Amino acid sequence: MSISIGFVLFSPVPEMDFIGPLEVFRAANFLLKPPDQYGIDIFSASFKSKSAVGASGLKLTLNQNLKFLKRLPHTLIVAGGPEPMHPDHKNGVEWLFGVA
């Protein structure tokens, strides 16, 4: 059975905060066979967009935003930077407090 991994990105996100862990799961999937591979989804913390921006300006198009998340993943990794929170992320923060 696949274990679901969810990444939630708050822009501007330091790229290594999610690319490093993402690559660990990708490498593990290279070694594992289905159905033991990890299911990986990346979500925008914004309820308005399916994109995020990296701290260095990298533009990311993601699977979906939190508004459309139907089921909590087994493991949730939250990544974001120290910059002031963008107003679009208010719903994402509320969502996190609701599931924590």
Residue frames relative to the residue before (quaternion, step in Angstrom):
aa qw qx qy qz dx dy dz
M 1.0000 0.0000 0.0000 0.0000 0.00 0.00 0.00
S 0.4444 -0.7097 0.4910 0.2403 3.57 -0.89 0.97
I 0.2885 -0.7200 0.6039 0.1837 3.57 -1.10 0.77
S 0.3198 -0.7719 0.5209 0.1748 3.57 -0.76 1.05
I 0.1241 -0.7629 0.6339 0.0281 3.52 -1.02 0.99
G 0.0672 -0.8001 0.5958 0.0206 3.58 -0.82 0.98
F 0.1705 -0.7469 0.6359 0.0933 3.54 -1.04 0.87
V 0.1068 -0.7567 0.6417 0.0654 3.59 -0.96 0.89
L 0.1411 -0.8197 0.5541 0.0348 3.57 -0.66 1.15
F 0.1509 -0.7514 0.6394 0.0618 3.52 -0.91 1.05
S 0.3063 -0.7707 0.5353 0.1604 3.58 -0.58 1.17
P 0.5939 -0.2448 -0.7664 0.0026 1.53 -1.98 1.53
V 0.2411 -0.8012 0.5403 0.0900 3.55 -0.62 1.19
P 0.4385 -0.6479 0.5401 0.3102 3.61 -0.89 0.84
E 0.5098 -0.7086 0.3932 0.2889 3.57 -0.56 1.19
M 0.6746 0.5077 -0.3095 0.4374 3.60 0.91 -0.82
D 0.5533 0.6208 -0.3948 0.3907 3.61 1.18 -0.40
F 0.7846 0.2396 -0.1694 0.5462 3.60 1.10 -0.48
I 0.6192 0.5512 -0.3691 0.4202 3.63 1.02 -0.58
G 0.6167 0.5510 -0.3488 0.4409 3.61 1.02 -0.73
P 0.7148 0.4197 -0.2671 0.4915 3.62 0.69 -1.00
L 0.6075 0.5577 -0.3546 0.4406 3.61 1.03 -0.72
E 0.6745 0.4968 -0.2898 0.4629 3.58 0.95 -0.87
V 0.5878 0.5572 -0.3712 0.4541 3.60 1.12 -0.57
F 0.6905 0.4581 -0.2776 0.4860 3.59 0.90 -0.92
R 0.6164 0.5358 -0.3457 0.4620 3.60 1.06 -0.71
A 0.6630 0.4941 -0.3044 0.4729 3.59 0.94 -0.87
A 0.6273 0.5215 -0.3370 0.4700 3.58 1.02 -0.76
N 0.6505 0.5156 -0.3195 0.4571 3.60 0.97 -0.80
F 0.5856 0.5678 -0.3682 0.4462 3.58 1.13 -0.57
L 0.7224 0.4359 -0.2321 0.4840 3.58 1.08 -0.79
L 0.6891 0.4680 -0.2714 0.4821 3.59 1.16 -0.59
K 0.3260 -0.7139 0.5800 0.2184 3.53 -1.23 0.44
P 0.5599 -0.5601 0.4607 0.4006 3.59 -1.13 0.53
P 0.6210 -0.1403 -0.7697 -0.0479 1.70 -2.04 1.35
D 0.4684 0.7150 -0.4209 0.3038 3.63 1.22 0.23
Q 0.4961 0.6663 -0.4300 0.3536 3.61 1.23 -0.11
Y 0.5312 -0.6209 0.4784 0.3217 3.55 -1.23 0.53
G 0.2956 -0.7009 0.6172 0.2009 3.55 -1.13 0.73
I 0.0825 -0.8333 0.5466 -0.0097 3.59 -0.52 1.16
D 0.0193 0.7673 -0.6401 0.0346 3.55 -0.96 1.00
I 0.1831 -0.7660 0.6094 0.0913 3.56 -1.10 0.77
F 0.1103 -0.8207 0.5607 -0.0038 3.55 -0.73 1.15
S 0.4016 -0.6479 0.5863 0.2742 3.52 -1.23 0.58
A 0.4664 -0.6692 0.4998 0.2912 3.58 -1.04 0.76
S 0.5836 0.5681 -0.3679 0.4487 3.57 1.26 -0.32
F 0.3729 -0.7108 0.5464 0.2391 3.58 -1.03 0.75
K 0.6648 0.5355 -0.2854 0.4358 3.59 1.29 -0.27
S 0.8066 0.2431 -0.0779 0.5332 3.59 1.15 -0.48
K 0.3076 -0.7142 0.5937 0.2071 3.55 -1.27 0.48
S 0.6145 0.5197 -0.3650 0.4680 3.57 1.06 0.70
A 0.1216 -0.7508 0.6428 0.0910 3.52 -1.35 0.29
V 0.2866 -0.7319 0.5914 0.1801 3.53 -1.28 0.37
G 0.3909 -0.7111 0.5394 0.2249 3.53 -0.96 0.92
A 0.6599 -0.5281 0.3659 0.3895 3.55 -1.24 0.46
S 0.7089 0.4211 -0.2595 0.5028 3.60 1.14 -0.56
G 0.6586 -0.5367 0.2995 0.4343 3.60 1.27 0.19
L 0.4201 0.7014 -0.4696 0.3331 3.60 1.27 0.01
K 0.2362 -0.7745 0.5723 0.1298 3.59 -0.77 1.03
L 0.1303 -0.8188 0.5591 0.0076 3.54 -0.80 1.10
T 0.1830 -0.7350 0.6423 0.1176 3.55 -1.00 0.89
L 0.1863 -0.8385 0.5105 0.0409 3.57 -0.56 1.20
N 0.7092 -0.4437 0.3359 0.4327 3.56 -1.34 0.21
Q 0.7635 -0.2219 0.2118 0.5683 3.56 0.84 -1.00
N 0.4276 -0.6496 0.5269 0.3428 3.55 -1.26 -0.13
L 0.7176 -0.4846 0.2896 0.4080 3.56 -1.24 0.33
K 0.5427 0.6432 -0.3942 0.3694 3.57 1.14 -0.57
F 0.7619 0.3732 -0.1874 0.4951 3.60 1.07 -0.73
L 0.4181 0.6927 -0.4821 0.3361 3.59 1.24 0.24
K 0.2281 -0.8181 0.5193 0.0944 3.57 -0.54 1.18
R 0.8027 0.0960 -0.0198 0.5883 3.57 1.08 -0.70
L 0.4933 -0.6644 0.4691 0.3084 3.58 -0.92 0.85
P 0.4300 -0.6753 0.5223 0.2935 3.58 -0.99 0.74
H 0.6519 -0.4993 0.3951 0.4119 3.57 -1.26 0.35
T 0.7896 0.0912 -0.0113 0.6067 3.58 0.96 -0.95
L 0.1198 -0.7905 0.5996 0.0360 3.56 -0.88 1.00
I 0.1038 -0.7806 0.6158 0.0245 3.57 -0.75 1.11
V 0.1440 -0.7973 0.5850 0.0369 3.56 -0.68 1.17
A 0.0208 -0.8080 0.5876 -0.0379 3.56 -0.75 1.10
G 0.2600 0.7465 -0.5823 0.1900 3.54 -1.01 0.86
G 0.4906 -0.6953 0.4587 0.2558 3.52 -1.23 0.43
P 0.6646 -0.5344 0.3670 0.3716 3.55 -1.34 0.06
E 0.4681 0.6907 -0.4444 0.3260 3.59 1.26 -0.12
P 0.6449 -0.5133 0.3714 0.4274 3.61 -1.16 0.44
M 0.5546 -0.6444 0.4236 0.3127 3.54 -1.04 0.83
H 0.4482 -0.6775 0.5239 0.2562 3.54 -0.98 0.92
P 0.5706 -0.6171 0.4086 0.3560 3.64 -0.95 0.76
D 0.6039 0.5707 -0.3605 0.4238 3.63 1.09 -0.58
H 0.6663 0.5342 -0.2981 0.4264 3.60 1.18 -0.44
K 0.3884 0.7459 -0.4733 0.2621 3.60 1.25 -0.12
N 0.6833 0.4770 -0.2923 0.4691 3.61 0.85 -0.92
G 0.6323 0.5385 -0.3309 0.4481 3.58 1.05 -0.73
V 0.6432 0.5064 -0.3151 0.4802 3.57 1.02 -0.81
E 0.6454 0.5111 -0.3114 0.4747 3.58 0.95 -0.87
W 0.6270 0.5388 -0.3255 0.4589 3.58 1.01 -0.83
L 0.6627 0.5084 -0.3081 0.4555 3.59 0.90 -0.95
F 0.6584 0.4940 -0.3181 0.4704 3.59 0.91 -0.84
G 0.6512 0.5372 -0.3100 0.4373 3.57 1.07 -0.66
V 0.7510 0.3738 -0.2120 0.5012 3.60 1.08 -0.66
A 0.5360 0.6472 -0.3987 0.3672 3.59 1.25 -0.27
